[in-house]
Amino acid sequence: MIVIKNDLCDFCGTCVSVCPVDVIELYEARLVIDHEKCTECLKCVKVCPVRALEIQG
C-alpha cells in the first residue's frame, strides 16, 4: 500500500499526473489515493519531489 506523509506533501500534483490508473486526487488541502484500484506501480513514489509517498507493508 502506498502511504501519504501529509506533513511532507506540498500538493504539487506531480503524483496525480503520472498515475496510469487515475487513482490519486487532490482535494483542497489533502491528497487521496483509492487503494482498492491502485496497482502499486510506484510511479508516484518515484516522482514525488518531497518524498511524501512511500510503499508500506
C-alpha positions in Angstrom: 0.0 0.0 0.0 1.2 3.5 -0.8 1.1 5.8 2.2 1.0 9.6 2.1 3.1 11.5 4.6 0.8 14.5 4.9 3.4 16.6 6.8 5.7 16.4 3.8 3.2 16.7 0.9 3.2 20.2 -0.8 0.3 19.3 -3.1 2.2 19.9 -6.2 0.2 17.3 -8.2 3.2 15.5 -9.8 1.9 12.2 -8.5 -1.5 12.8 -9.9 -0.2 13.5 -13.3 1.9 10.3 -13.5 -0.7 7.8 -12.1 -1.6 5.5 -15.0 -4.9 4.4 -13.4 -6.0 7.8 -12.2 -6.5 6.8 -8.5 -4.7 9.8 -6.9 -6.7 13.0 -6.4 -6.1 16.4 -4.8 -8.9 17.6 -2.6 -8.2 21.2 -1.4 -5.5 20.6 1.2 -5.2 16.8 1.1 -4.1 14.0 -1.2 -6.3 10.9 -1.6 -5.4 7.5 -3.1 -8.0 5.0 -3.9 -6.2 1.9 -2.5 -8.6 -0.6 -3.9 -7.9 0.5 -7.5 -4.2 1.3 -7.1 -1.9 -1.1 -9.0 1.1 -0.1 -6.9 3.2 0.6 -9.9 5.2 3.1 -7.7 5.4 5.8 -10.4 4.0 8.3 -7.9 6.6 7.3 -5.3 9.4 7.7 -7.7 8.4 11.2 -9.0 7.5 12.8 -5.7 9.9 15.7 -5.3 9.5 15.9 -1.5 9.3 12.1 -0.8 5.8 12.4 0.6 4.8 9.0 -0.7 6.2 5.6 0.3 5.3 1.9 0.0 4.3 0.3 3.2 3.5 -3.3 4.1 
